[in-house]
Amino acid sequence: MVCATSRSCASGDAPTTVLVAGDDSDSKAVLIASVQAGGLVGLDAGSLARAHELEALGFLQLTLAVTEKVGRNAGFAVVR
């Protein structure tokens, strides 16, 4: 997703959630901190084995945008 600002990456009232998967916990922590510094929510999604599931979510987002069901700046948010 490409966003000009973190505000353009909001999903309704919730900031877009960036899911991070990887096997190096230190690297994930650095990436999540960077995402949060940009005004988004970073969430540890588990090991690198989860990457294929995250790719499917990205494909869904692209499909919805191409078919104009959502805007090109649309995102997903985890609501707790």
mmCIF file of the N, C-alpha and C atoms, coordinates in Angstrom:
data_MODEL
# 
_entry.id   MODEL 
# 
loop_
_atom_site.group_PDB 
_atom_site.id 
_atom_site.type_symbol 
_atom_site.label_atom_id 
_atom_site.label_alt_id 
_atom_site.label_comp_id 
_atom_site.label_asym_id 
_atom_site.label_entity_id 
_atom_site.label_seq_id 
_atom_site.pdbx_PDB_ins_code 
_atom_site.Cartn_x 
_atom_site.Cartn_y 
_atom_site.Cartn_z 
_atom_site.occupancy 
_atom_site.B_iso_or_equiv 
_atom_site.pdbx_formal_charge 
_atom_site.auth_seq_id 
_atom_site.auth_comp_id 
_atom_site.auth_asym_id 
_atom_site.auth_atom_id 
_atom_site.pdbx_PDB_model_num 
ATOM 1   N N  . MET A 1 1  ? 0.834   -1.160  0.000  1.00 0.00 ? 1  MET A N  1 
ATOM 2   C CA . MET A 1 1  ? 0.000   0.000   0.000  1.00 0.00 ? 1  MET A CA 1 
ATOM 3   C C  . MET A 1 1  ? 0.883   1.228   0.000  1.00 0.00 ? 1  MET A C  1 
ATOM 4   N N  . VAL A 1 2  ? 0.517   2.219   -0.763 1.00 0.00 ? 2  VAL A N  1 
ATOM 5   C CA . VAL A 1 2  ? 1.256   3.465   -0.796 1.00 0.00 ? 2  VAL A CA 1 
ATOM 6   C C  . VAL A 1 2  ? 0.358   4.543   -0.213 1.00 0.00 ? 2  VAL A C  1 
ATOM 7   N N  . CYS A 1 3  ? 0.827   5.222   0.810  1.00 0.00 ? 3  CYS A N  1 
ATOM 8   C CA . CYS A 1 3  ? 0.044   6.256   1.465  1.00 0.00 ? 3  CYS A CA 1 
ATOM 9   C C  . CYS A 1 3  ? 0.883   7.522   1.552  1.00 0.00 ? 3  CYS A C  1 
ATOM 10  N N  . ALA A 1 4  ? 0.271   8.636   1.243  1.00 0.00 ? 4  ALA A N  1 
ATOM 11  C CA . ALA A 1 4  ? 0.989   9.903   1.358  1.00 0.00 ? 4  ALA A CA 1 
ATOM 12  C C  . ALA A 1 4  ? 1.236   10.255  2.827  1.00 0.00 ? 4  ALA A C  1 
ATOM 13  N N  . THR A 1 5  ? 0.284   9.942   3.665  1.00 0.00 ? 5  THR A N  1 
ATOM 14  C CA . THR A 1 5  ? 0.410   10.207  5.101  1.00 0.00 ? 5  THR A CA 1 
ATOM 15  C C  . THR A 1 5  ? -0.235  9.054   5.850  1.00 0.00 ? 5  THR A C  1 
ATOM 16  N N  . SER A 1 6  ? 0.059   8.965   7.136  1.00 0.00 ? 6  SER A N  1 
ATOM 17  C CA . SER A 1 6  ? -0.585  7.910   7.921  1.00 0.00 ? 6  SER A CA 1 
ATOM 18  C C  . SER A 1 6  ? -2.092  8.128   7.993  1.00 0.00 ? 6  SER A C  1 
ATOM 19  N N  . ARG A 1 7  ? -2.530  9.355   7.917  1.00 0.00 ? 7  ARG A N  1 
ATOM 20  C CA . ARG A 1 7  ? -3.976  9.630   7.943  1.00 0.00 ? 7  ARG A CA 1 
ATOM 21  C C  . ARG A 1 7  ? -4.664  9.035   6.724  1.00 0.00 ? 7  ARG A C  1 
ATOM 22  N N  . SER A 1 8  ? -3.991  9.052   5.551  1.00 0.00 ? 8  SER A N  1 
ATOM 23  C CA . SER A 1 8  ? -4.609  8.480   4.354  1.00 0.00 ? 8  SER A CA 1 
ATOM 24  C C  . SER A 1 8  ? -4.628  6.959   4.419  1.00 0.00 ? 8  SER A C  1 
ATOM 25  N N  . CYS A 1 9  ? -3.963  6.389   5.416  1.00 0.00 ? 9  CYS A N  1 
ATOM 26  C CA . CYS A 1 9  ? -3.928  4.941   5.578  1.00 0.00 ? 9  CYS A CA 1 
ATOM 27  C C  . CYS A 1 9  ? -4.906  4.468   6.644  1.00 0.00 ? 9  CYS A C  1 
ATOM 28  N N  . ALA A 1 10 ? -5.844  5.280   7.025  1.00 0.00 ? 10 ALA A N  1 
ATOM 29  C CA . ALA A 1 10 ? -6.798  4.874   8.050  1.00 0.00 ? 10 ALA A CA 1 
ATOM 30  C C  . ALA A 1 10 ? -7.881  4.004   7.441  1.00 0.00 ? 10 ALA A C  1 
ATOM 31  N N  . SER A 1 11 ? -8.372  3.056   8.220  1.00 0.00 ? 11 SER A N  1 
ATOM 32  C CA . SER A 1 11 ? -9.512  2.227   7.836  1.00 0.00 ? 11 SER A CA 1 
ATOM 33  C C  . SER A 1 11 ? -10.674 2.678   8.701  1.00 0.00 ? 11 SER A C  1 
ATOM 34  N N  . GLY A 1 12 ? -11.442 3.630   8.185  1.00 0.00 ? 12 GLY A N  1 
ATOM 35  C CA . GLY A 1 12 ? -12.487 4.242   9.004  1.00 0.00 ? 12 GLY A CA 1 
ATOM 36  C C  . GLY A 1 12 ? -11.822 5.066   10.087 1.00 0.00 ? 12 GLY A C  1 
ATOM 37  N N  . ASP A 1 13 ? -12.166 4.805   11.327 1.00 0.00 ? 13 ASP A N  1 
ATOM 38  C CA . ASP A 1 13 ? -11.559 5.529   12.442 1.00 0.00 ? 13 ASP A CA 1 
ATOM 39  C C  . ASP A 1 13 ? -10.287 4.867   12.948 1.00 0.00 ? 13 ASP A C  1 
ATOM 40  N N  . ALA A 1 14 ? -10.001 3.664   12.475 1.00 0.00 ? 14 ALA A N  1 
ATOM 41  C CA . ALA A 1 14 ? -8.846  2.911   12.964 1.00 0.00 ? 14 ALA A CA 1 
ATOM 42  C C  . ALA A 1 14 ? -7.670  3.061   12.008 1.00 0.00 ? 14 ALA A C  1 
ATOM 43  N N  . PRO A 1 15 ? -6.468  3.246   12.540 1.00 0.00 ? 15 PRO A N  1 
ATOM 44  C CA . PRO A 1 15 ? -5.308  3.319   11.651 1.00 0.00 ? 15 PRO A CA 1 
ATOM 45  C C  . PRO A 1 15 ? -5.060  1.952   11.016 1.00 0.00 ? 15 PRO A C  1 
ATOM 46  N N  . THR A 1 16 ? -4.512  1.972   9.818  1.00 0.00 ? 16 THR A N  1 
ATOM 47  C CA . THR A 1 16 ? -4.186  0.729   9.131  1.00 0.00 ? 16 THR A CA 1 
ATOM 48  C C  . THR A 1 16 ? -3.217  -0.095  9.966  1.00 0.00 ? 16 THR A C  1 
ATOM 49  N N  . THR A 1 17 ? -3.436  -1.390  9.975  1.00 0.00 ? 17 THR A N  1 
ATOM 50  C CA . THR A 1 17 ? -2.562  -2.312  10.691 1.00 0.00 ? 17 THR A CA 1 
ATOM 51  C C  . THR A 1 17 ? -1.586  -2.938  9.700  1.00 0.00 ? 17 THR A C  1 
ATOM 52  N N  . VAL A 1 18 ? -0.312  -2.872  10.023 1.00 0.00 ? 18 VAL A N  1 
ATOM 53  C CA . VAL A 1 18 ? 0.726   -3.509  9.227  1.00 0.00 ? 18 VAL A CA 1 
ATOM 54  C C  . VAL A 1 18 ? 1.124   -4.788  9.953  1.00 0.00 ? 18 VAL A C  1 
ATOM 55  N N  . LEU A 1 19 ? 0.838   -5.914  9.314  1.00 0.00 ? 19 LEU A N  1 
ATOM 56  C CA . LEU A 1 19 ? 1.163   -7.212  9.898  1.00 0.00 ? 19 LEU A CA 1 
ATOM 57  C C  . LEU A 1 19 ? 2.591   -7.579  9.521  1.00 0.00 ? 19 LEU A C  1 
ATOM 58  N N  . VAL A 1 20 ? 3.381   -7.986  10.506 1.00 0.00 ? 20 VAL A N  1 
ATOM 59  C CA . VAL A 1 20 ? 4.797   -8.277  10.297 1.00 0.00 ? 20 VAL A CA 1 
ATOM 60  C C  . VAL A 1 20 ? 5.071   -9.726  10.679 1.00 0.00 ? 20 VAL A C  1 
ATOM 61  N N  . ALA A 1 21 ? 5.618   -10.492 9.734  1.00 0.00 ? 21 ALA A N  1 
ATOM 62  C CA . ALA A 1 21 ? 5.973   -11.885 9.998  1.00 0.00 ? 21 ALA A CA 1 
ATOM 63  C C  . ALA A 1 21 ? 7.461   -12.061 9.739  1.00 0.00 ? 21 ALA A C  1 
ATOM 64  N N  . GLY A 1 22 ? 8.095   -12.852 10.568 1.00 0.00 ? 22 GLY A N  1 
ATOM 65  C CA . GLY A 1 22 ? 9.513   -13.123 10.375 1.00 0.00 ? 22 GLY A CA 1 
ATOM 66  C C  . GLY A 1 22 ? 10.041  -13.999 11.491 1.00 0.00 ? 22 GLY A C  1 
ATOM 67  N N  . ASP A 1 23 ? 11.245  -14.498 11.284 1.00 0.00 ? 23 ASP A N  1 
ATOM 68  C CA . ASP A 1 23 ? 11.854  -15.395 12.263 1.00 0.00 ? 23 ASP A CA 1 
ATOM 69  C C  . ASP A 1 23 ? 12.856  -14.700 13.173 1.00 0.00 ? 23 ASP A C  1 
ATOM 70  N N  . ASP A 1 24 ? 13.148  -13.432 12.907 1.00 0.00 ? 24 ASP A N  1 
ATOM 71  C CA . ASP A 1 24 ? 14.105  -12.680 13.719 1.00 0.00 ? 24 ASP A CA 1 
ATOM 72  C C  . ASP A 1 24 ? 13.335  -11.668 14.554 1.00 0.00 ? 24 ASP A C  1 
ATOM 73  N N  . SER A 1 25 ? 13.168  -11.957 15.839 1.00 0.00 ? 25 SER A N  1 
ATOM 74  C CA . SER A 1 25 ? 12.331  -11.108 16.695 1.00 0.00 ? 25 SER A CA 1 
ATOM 75  C C  . SER A 1 25 ? 12.892  -9.696  16.836 1.00 0.00 ? 25 SER A C  1 
ATOM 76  N N  . ASP A 1 26 ? 14.214  -9.549  16.828 1.00 0.00 ? 26 ASP A N  1 
ATOM 77  C CA . ASP A 1 26 ? 14.799  -8.210  16.921 1.00 0.00 ? 26 ASP A CA 1 
ATOM 78  C C  . ASP A 1 26 ? 14.463  -7.379  15.681 1.00 0.00 ? 26 ASP A C  1 
ATOM 79  N N  . SER A 1 27 ? 14.562  -7.999  14.514 1.00 0.00 ? 27 SER A N  1 
ATOM 80  C CA . SER A 1 27 ? 14.243  -7.286  13.269 1.00 0.00 ? 27 SER A CA 1 
ATOM 81  C C  . SER A 1 27 ? 12.770  -6.914  13.219 1.00 0.00 ? 27 SER A C  1 
ATOM 82  N N  . LYS A 1 28 ? 11.912  -7.823  13.665 1.00 0.00 ? 28 LYS A N  1 
ATOM 83  C CA . LYS A 1 28 ? 10.482  -7.508  13.690 1.00 0.00 ? 28 LYS A CA 1 
ATOM 84  C C  . LYS A 1 28 ? 10.204  -6.338  14.620 1.00 0.00 ? 28 LYS A C  1 
ATOM 85  N N  . ALA A 1 29 ? 10.874  -6.309  15.753 1.00 0.00 ? 29 ALA A N  1 
ATOM 86  C CA . ALA A 1 29 ? 10.668  -5.215  16.714 1.00 0.00 ? 29 ALA A CA 1 
ATOM 87  C C  . ALA A 1 29 ? 11.078  -3.875  16.104 1.00 0.00 ? 29 ALA A C  1 
ATOM 88  N N  . VAL A 1 30 ? 12.188  -3.857  15.361 1.00 0.00 ? 30 VAL A N  1 
ATOM 89  C CA . VAL A 1 30 ? 12.638  -2.620  14.709 1.00 0.00 ? 30 VAL A CA 1 
ATOM 90  C C  . VAL A 1 30 ? 11.621  -2.173  13.665 1.00 0.00 ? 30 VAL A C  1 
ATOM 91  N N  . LEU A 1 31 ? 11.143  -3.112  12.858 1.00 0.00 ? 31 LEU A N  1 
ATOM 92  C CA . LEU A 1 31 ? 10.169  -2.771  11.826 1.00 0.00 ? 31 LEU A CA 1 
ATOM 93  C C  . LEU A 1 31 ? 8.858   -2.284  12.439 1.00 0.00 ? 31 LEU A C  1 
ATOM 94  N N  . ILE A 1 32 ? 8.384   -2.962  13.458 1.00 0.00 ? 32 ILE A N  1 
ATOM 95  C CA . ILE A 1 32 ? 7.135   -2.554  14.115 1.00 0.00 ? 32 ILE A CA 1 
ATOM 96  C C  . ILE A 1 32 ? 7.283   -1.165  14.730 1.00 0.00 ? 32 ILE A C  1 
ATOM 97  N N  . ALA A 1 33 ? 8.413   -0.876  15.343 1.00 0.00 ? 33 ALA A N  1 
ATOM 98  C CA . ALA A 1 33 ? 8.653   0.461   15.903 1.00 0.00 ? 33 ALA A CA 1 
ATOM 99  C C  . ALA A 1 33 ? 8.650   1.522   14.807 1.00 0.00 ? 33 ALA A C  1 
ATOM 100 N N  . SER A 1 34 ? 9.218   1.205   13.651 1.00 0.00 ? 34 SER A N  1 
ATOM 101 C CA . SER A 1 34 ? 9.232   2.154   12.525 1.00 0.00 ? 34 SER A CA 1 
ATOM 102 C C  . SER A 1 34 ? 7.822   2.405   12.000 1.00 0.00 ? 34 SER A C  1 
ATOM 103 N N  . VAL A 1 35 ? 7.044   1.340   11.885 1.00 0.00 ? 35 VAL A N  1 
ATOM 104 C CA . VAL A 1 35 ? 5.660   1.456   11.433 1.00 0.00 ? 35 VAL A CA 1 
ATOM 105 C C  . VAL A 1 35 ? 4.871   2.334   12.404 1.00 0.00 ? 35 VAL A C  1 
ATOM 106 N N  . GLN A 1 36 ? 5.029   2.090   13.695 1.00 0.00 ? 36 GLN A N  1 
ATOM 107 C CA . GLN A 1 36 ? 4.305   2.859   14.701 1.00 0.00 ? 36 GLN A CA 1 
ATOM 108 C C  . GLN A 1 36 ? 4.757   4.318   14.722 1.00 0.00 ? 36 GLN A C  1 
ATOM 109 N N  . ALA A 1 37 ? 6.034   4.559   14.457 1.00 0.00 ? 37 ALA A N  1 
ATOM 110 C CA . ALA A 1 37 ? 6.528   5.937   14.401 1.00 0.00 ? 37 ALA A CA 1 
ATOM 111 C C  . ALA A 1 37 ? 5.879   6.699   13.247 1.00 0.00 ? 37 ALA A C  1 
ATOM 112 N N  . GLY A 1 38 ? 5.438   5.968   12.225 1.00 0.00 ? 38 GLY A N  1 
ATOM 113 C CA . GLY A 1 38 ? 4.754   6.584   11.096 1.00 0.00 ? 38 GLY A CA 1 
ATOM 114 C C  . GLY A 1 38 ? 3.262   6.757   11.307 1.00 0.00 ? 38 GLY A C  1 
ATOM 115 N N  . GLY A 1 39 ? 2.771   6.420   12.493 1.00 0.00 ? 39 GLY A N  1 
ATOM 116 C CA . GLY A 1 39 ? 1.363   6.633   12.809 1.00 0.00 ? 39 GLY A CA 1 
ATOM 117 C C  . GLY A 1 39 ? 0.454   5.459   12.503 1.00 0.00 ? 39 GLY A C  1 
ATOM 118 N N  . LEU A 1 40 ? 1.026   4.335   12.108 1.00 0.00 ? 40 LEU A N  1 
ATOM 119 C CA . LEU A 1 40 ? 0.228   3.146   11.838 1.00 0.00 ? 40 LEU A CA 1 
ATOM 120 C C  . LEU A 1 40 ? 0.367   2.179   13.003 1.00 0.00 ? 40 LEU A C  1 
ATOM 121 N N  . VAL A 1 41 ? -0.338  1.081   12.941 1.00 0.00 ? 41 VAL A N  1 
ATOM 122 C CA . VAL A 1 41 ? -0.241  0.055   13.969 1.00 0.00 ? 41 VAL A CA 1 
ATOM 123 C C  . VAL A 1 41 ? 0.580   -1.094  13.403 1.00 0.00 ? 41 VAL A C  1 
ATOM 124 N N  . GLY A 1 42 ? 1.626   -1.489  14.113 1.00 0.00 ? 42 GLY A N  1 
ATOM 125 C CA . GLY A 1 42 ? 2.411   -2.647  13.728 1.00 0.00 ? 42 GLY A CA 1 
ATOM 126 C C  . GLY A 1 42 ? 2.046   -3.807  14.628 1.00 0.00 ? 42 GLY A C  1 
ATOM 127 N N  . LEU A 1 43 ? 1.858   -4.977  14.054 1.00 0.00 ? 43 LEU A N  1 
ATOM 128 C CA . LEU A 1 43 ? 1.437   -6.132  14.826 1.00 0.00 ? 43 LEU A CA 1 
ATOM 129 C C  . LEU A 1 43 ? 2.251   -7.347  14.405 1.00 0.00 ? 43 LEU A C  1 
ATOM 130 N N  . ASP A 1 44 ? 2.851   -8.023  15.373 1.00 0.00 ? 44 ASP A N  1 
ATOM 131 C CA . ASP A 1 44 ? 3.628   -9.228  15.117 1.00 0.00 ? 44 ASP A CA 1 
ATOM 132 C C  . ASP A 1 44 ? 2.671   -10.354 14.744 1.00 0.00 ? 44 ASP A C  1 
ATOM 133 N N  . ALA A 1 45 ? 2.781   -10.836 13.496 1.00 0.00 ? 45 ALA A N  1 
ATOM 134 C CA . ALA A 1 45 ? 1.881   -11.877 13.000 1.00 0.00 ? 45 ALA A CA 1 
ATOM 135 C C  . ALA A 1 45 ? 2.498   -13.268 13.087 1.00 0.00 ? 45 ALA A C  1 
ATOM 136 N N  . GLY A 1 46 ? 3.655   -13.376 13.720 1.00 0.00 ? 46 GLY A N  1 
ATOM 137 C CA . GLY A 1 46 ? 4.241   -14.694 13.902 1.00 0.00 ? 46 GLY A CA 1 
ATOM 138 C C  . GLY A 1 46 ? 5.457   -14.938 13.037 1.00 0.00 ? 46 GLY A C  1 
ATOM 139 N N  . SER A 1 47 ? 5.738   -16.199 12.815 1.00 0.00 ? 47 SER A N  1 
ATOM 140 C CA . SER A 1 47 ? 6.948   -16.602 12.103 1.00 0.00 ? 47 SER A CA 1 
ATOM 141 C C  . SER A 1 47 ? 6.816   -16.358 10.597 1.00 0.00 ? 47 SER A C  1 
ATOM 142 N N  . LEU A 1 48 ? 7.936   -16.514 9.909  1.00 0.00 ? 48 LEU A N  1 
ATOM 143 C CA . LEU A 1 48 ? 7.962   -16.325 8.461  1.00 0.00 ? 48 LEU A CA 1 
ATOM 144 C C  . LEU A 1 48 ? 7.043   -17.314 7.747  1.00 0.00 ? 48 LEU A C  1 
ATOM 145 N N  . ALA A 1 49 ? 6.744   -18.415 8.389  1.00 0.00 ? 49 ALA A N  1 
ATOM 146 C CA . ALA A 1 49 ? 5.811   -19.389 7.805  1.00 0.00 ? 49 ALA A CA 1 
ATOM 147 C C  . ALA A 1 49 ? 4.436   -18.769 7.555  1.00 0.00 ? 49 ALA A C  1 
ATOM 148 N N  . ARG A 1 50 ? 4.113   -17.691 8.227  1.00 0.00 ? 50 ARG A N  1 
ATOM 149 C CA . ARG A 1 50 ? 2.832   -16.990 8.052  1.00 0.00 ? 50 ARG A CA 1 
ATOM 150 C C  . ARG A 1 50 ? 2.824   -16.097 6.810  1.00 0.00 ? 50 ARG A C  1 
ATOM 151 N N  . ALA A 1 51 ? 3.966   -15.896 6.186  1.00 0.00 ? 51 ALA A N  1 
ATOM 152 C CA . ALA A 1 51 ? 4.075   -14.941 5.077  1.00 0.00 ? 51 ALA A CA 1 
ATOM 153 C C  . ALA A 1 51 ? 3.084   -15.236 3.955  1.00 0.00 ? 51 ALA A C  1 
ATOM 154 N N  . HIS A 1 52 ? 2.862   -16.503 3.625  1.00 0.00 ? 52 HIS A N  1 
ATOM 155 C CA . HIS A 1 52 ? 1.938   -16.819 2.532  1.00 0.00 ? 52 HIS A CA 1 
ATOM 156 C C  . HIS A 1 52 ? 0.515   -16.363 2.860  1.00 0.00 ? 52 HIS A C  1 
ATOM 157 N N  . GLU A 1 53 ? 0.147   -16.384 4.116  1.00 0.00 ? 53 GLU A N  1 
ATOM 158 C CA . GLU A 1 53 ? -1.183  -15.904 4.507  1.00 0.00 ? 53 GLU A CA 1 
ATOM 159 C C  . GLU A 1 53 ? -1.264  -14.389 4.384  1.00 0.00 ? 53 GLU A C  1 
ATOM 160 N N  . LEU A 1 54 ? -0.190  -13.705 4.727  1.00 0.00 ? 54 LEU A N  1 
ATOM 161 C CA . LEU A 1 54 ? -0.172  -12.245 4.593  1.00 0.00 ? 54 LEU A CA 1 
ATOM 162 C C  . LEU A 1 54 ? -0.189  -11.832 3.125  1.00 0.00 ? 54 LEU A C  1 
ATOM 163 N N  . GLU A 1 55 ? 0.493   -12.609 2.269  1.00 0.00 ? 55 GLU A N  1 
ATOM 164 C CA . GLU A 1 55 ? 0.470   -12.325 0.838  1.00 0.00 ? 55 GLU A CA 1 
ATOM 165 C C  . GLU A 1 55 ? -0.947  -12.459 0.287  1.00 0.00 ? 55 GLU A C  1 
ATOM 166 N N  . ALA A 1 56 ? -1.704  -13.421 0.782  1.00 0.00 ? 56 ALA A N  1 
ATOM 167 C CA . ALA A 1 56 ? -3.089  -13.588 0.338  1.00 0.00 ? 56 ALA A CA 1 
ATOM 168 C C  . ALA A 1 56 ? -3.927  -12.375 0.732  1.00 0.00 ? 56 ALA A C  1 
ATOM 169 N N  . LEU A 1 57 ? -3.683  -11.829 1.900  1.00 0.00 ? 57 LEU A N  1 
ATOM 170 C CA . LEU A 1 57 ? -4.399  -10.627 2.333  1.00 0.00 ? 57 LEU A CA 1 
ATOM 171 C C  . LEU A 1 57 ? -4.055  -9.447  1.421  1.00 0.00 ? 57 LEU A C  1 
ATOM 172 N N  . GLY A 1 58 ? -2.789  -9.331  1.050  1.00 0.00 ? 58 GLY A N  1 
ATOM 173 C CA . GLY A 1 58 ? -2.376  -8.284  0.114  1.00 0.00 ? 58 GLY A CA 1 
ATOM 174 C C  . GLY A 1 58 ? -3.020  -8.457  -1.248 1.00 0.00 ? 58 GLY A C  1 
ATOM 175 N N  . PHE A 1 59 ? -3.109  -9.708  -1.715 1.00 0.00 ? 59 PHE A N  1 
ATOM 176 C CA . PHE A 1 59 ? -3.760  -9.980  -2.995 1.00 0.00 ? 59 PHE A CA 1 
ATOM 177 C C  . PHE A 1 59 ? -5.232  -9.597  -2.944 1.00 0.00 ? 59 PHE A C  1 
ATOM 178 N N  . LEU A 1 60 ? -5.895  -9.876  -1.820 1.00 0.00 ? 60 LEU A N  1 
ATOM 179 C CA . LEU A 1 60 ? -7.298  -9.490  -1.652 1.00 0.00 ? 60 LEU A CA 1 
ATOM 180 C C  . LEU A 1 60 ? -7.441  -7.970  -1.746 1.00 0.00 ? 60 LEU A C  1 
ATOM 181 N N  . GLN A 1 61 ? -6.556  -7.257  -1.089 1.00 0.00 ? 61 GLN A N  1 
ATOM 182 C CA . GLN A 1 61 ? -6.612  -5.798  -1.126 1.00 0.00 ? 61 GLN A CA 1 
ATOM 183 C C  . GLN A 1 61 ? -6.447  -5.288  -2.557 1.00 0.00 ? 61 GLN A C  1 
ATOM 184 N N  . LEU A 1 62 ? -5.488  -5.833  -3.293 1.00 0.00 ? 62 LEU A N  1 
ATOM 185 C CA . LEU A 1 62 ? -5.286  -5.429  -4.682 1.00 0.00 ? 62 LEU A CA 1 
ATOM 186 C C  . LEU A 1 62 ? -6.507  -5.750  -5.538 1.00 0.00 ? 62 LEU A C  1 
ATOM 187 N N  . THR A 1 63 ? -7.077  -6.926  -5.351 1.00 0.00 ? 63 THR A N  1 
ATOM 188 C CA . THR A 1 63 ? -8.251  -7.327  -6.115 1.00 0.00 ? 63 THR A CA 1 
ATOM 189 C C  . THR A 1 63 ? -9.421  -6.383  -5.856 1.00 0.00 ? 63 THR A C  1 
ATOM 190 N N  . LEU A 1 64 ? -9.638  -6.028  -4.604 1.00 0.00 ? 64 LEU A N  1 
ATOM 191 C CA . LEU A 1 64 ? -10.726 -5.099  -4.272 1.00 0.00 ? 64 LEU A CA 1 
ATOM 192 C C  . LEU A 1 64 ? -10.485 -3.722  -4.883 1.00 0.00 ? 64 LEU A C  1 
ATOM 193 N N  . ALA A 1 65 ? -9.241  -3.282  -4.909 1.00 0.00 ? 65 ALA A N  1 
ATOM 194 C CA . ALA A 1 65 ? -8.923  -1.969  -5.480 1.00 0.00 ? 65 ALA A CA 1 
ATOM 195 C C  . ALA A 1 65 ? -9.091  -1.972  -7.001 1.00 0.00 ? 65 ALA A C  1 
ATOM 196 N N  . VAL A 1 66 ? -8.604  -3.025  -7.654 1.00 0.00 ? 66 VAL A N  1 
ATOM 197 C CA . VAL A 1 66 ? -8.693  -3.098  -9.117 1.00 0.00 ? 66 VAL A CA 1 
ATOM 198 C C  . VAL A 1 66 ? -10.144 -3.147  -9.582 1.00 0.00 ? 66 VAL A C  1 
ATOM 199 N N  . THR A 1 67 ? -10.983 -3.813  -8.823 1.00 0.00 ? 67 THR A N  1 
ATOM 200 C CA . THR A 1 67 ? -12.395 -3.901  -9.179 1.00 0.00 ? 67 THR A CA 1 
ATOM 201 C C  . THR A 1 67 ? -13.195 -2.725  -8.620 1.00 0.00 ? 67 THR A C  1 
ATOM 202 N N  . GLU A 1 68 ? -12.482 -1.750  -8.073 1.00 0.00 ? 68 GLU A N  1 
ATOM 203 C CA . GLU A 1 68 ? -13.058 -0.508  -7.553 1.00 0.00 ? 68 GLU A CA 1 
ATOM 204 C C  . GLU A 1 68 ? -14.094 -0.727  -6.463 1.00 0.00 ? 68 GLU A C  1 
ATOM 205 N N  . LYS A 1 69 ? -13.896 -1.763  -5.671 1.00 0.00 ? 69 LYS A N  1 
ATOM 206 C CA . LYS A 1 69 ? -14.762 -1.987  -4.508 1.00 0.00 ? 69 LYS A CA 1 
ATOM 207 C C  . LYS A 1 69 ? -14.256 -1.200  -3.303 1.00 0.00 ? 69 LYS A C  1 
ATOM 208 N N  . VAL A 1 70 ? -12.966 -0.866  -3.332 1.00 0.00 ? 70 VAL A N  1 
ATOM 209 C CA . VAL A 1 70 ? -12.350 0.012   -2.334 1.00 0.00 ? 70 VAL A CA 1 
ATOM 210 C C  . VAL A 1 70 ? -11.414 0.955   -3.086 1.00 0.00 ? 70 VAL A C  1 
ATOM 211 N N  . GLY A 1 71 ? -11.050 2.041   -2.444 1.00 0.00 ? 71 GLY A N  1 
ATOM 212 C CA . GLY A 1 71 ? -10.113 2.976   -3.053 1.00 0.00 ? 71 GLY A CA 1 
ATOM 213 C C  . GLY A 1 71 ? -8.703  2.399   -3.062 1.00 0.00 ? 71 GLY A C  1 
ATOM 214 N N  . ARG A 1 72 ? -7.830  2.973   -3.887 1.00 0.00 ? 72 ARG A N  1 
ATOM 215 C CA . ARG A 1 72 ? -6.467  2.461   -3.994 1.00 0.00 ? 72 ARG A CA 1 
ATOM 216 C C  . ARG A 1 72 ? -5.671  2.689   -2.721 1.00 0.00 ? 72 ARG A C  1 
ATOM 217 N N  . ASN A 1 73 ? -6.121  3.562   -1.840 1.00 0.00 ? 73 ASN A N  1 
ATOM 218 C CA . ASN A 1 73 ? -5.443  3.799   -0.567 1.00 0.00 ? 73 ASN A CA 1 
ATOM 219 C C  . ASN A 1 73 ? -6.104  3.050   0.582  1.00 0.00 ? 73 ASN A C  1 
ATOM 220 N N  . ALA A 1 74 ? -7.006  2.138   0.287  1.00 0.00 ? 74 ALA A N  1 
ATOM 221 C CA . ALA A 1 74 ? -7.701  1.404   1.341  1.00 0.00 ? 74 ALA A CA 1 
ATOM 222 C C  . ALA A 1 74 ? -6.731  0.484   2.074  1.00 0.00 ? 74 ALA A C  1 
ATOM 223 N N  . GLY A 1 75 ? -7.067  0.186   3.302  1.00 0.00 ? 75 GLY A N  1 
ATOM 224 C CA . GLY A 1 75 ? -6.235  -0.700  4.091  1.00 0.00 ? 75 GLY A CA 1 
ATOM 225 C C  . GLY A 1 75 ? -7.090  -1.548  5.013  1.00 0.00 ? 75 GLY A C  1 
ATOM 226 N N  . PHE A 1 76 ? -6.421  -2.383  5.769  1.00 0.00 ? 76 PHE A N  1 
ATOM 227 C CA . PHE A 1 76 ? -7.090  -3.230  6.735  1.00 0.00 ? 76 PHE A CA 1 
ATOM 228 C C  . PHE A 1 76 ? -6.671  -2.808  8.142  1.00 0.00 ? 76 PHE A C  1 
ATOM 229 N N  . ALA A 1 77 ? -7.570  -2.982  9.078  1.00 0.00 ? 77 ALA A N  1 
ATOM 230 C CA . ALA A 1 77 ? -7.250  -2.662  10.462 1.00 0.00 ? 77 ALA A CA 1 
ATOM 231 C C  . ALA A 1 77 ? -7.677  -3.834  11.352 1.00 0.00 ? 77 ALA A C  1 
ATOM 232 N N  . VAL A 1 78 ? -6.874  -4.097  12.345 1.00 0.00 ? 78 VAL A N  1 
ATOM 233 C CA . VAL A 1 78 ? -7.246  -5.074  13.361 1.00 0.00 ? 78 VAL A CA 1 
ATOM 234 C C  . VAL A 1 78 ? -7.931  -4.289  14.470 1.00 0.00 ? 78 VAL A C  1 
ATOM 235 N N  . VAL A 1 79 ? -9.164  -4.636  14.762 1.00 0.00 ? 79 VAL A N  1 
ATOM 236 C CA . VAL A 1 79 ? -9.932  -3.952  15.786 1.00 0.00 ? 79 VAL A CA 1 
ATOM 237 C C  . VAL A 1 79 ? -9.937  -4.845  17.019 1.00 0.00 ? 79 VAL A C  1 
ATOM 238 N N  . ARG A 1 80 ? -9.493  -4.281  18.124 1.00 0.00 ? 80 ARG A N  1 
ATOM 239 C CA . ARG A 1 80 ? -9.402  -5.073  19.361 1.00 0.00 ? 80 ARG A CA 1 
ATOM 240 C C  . ARG A 1 80 ? -10.500 -4.692  20.324 1.00 0.00 ? 80 ARG A C  1 
# 
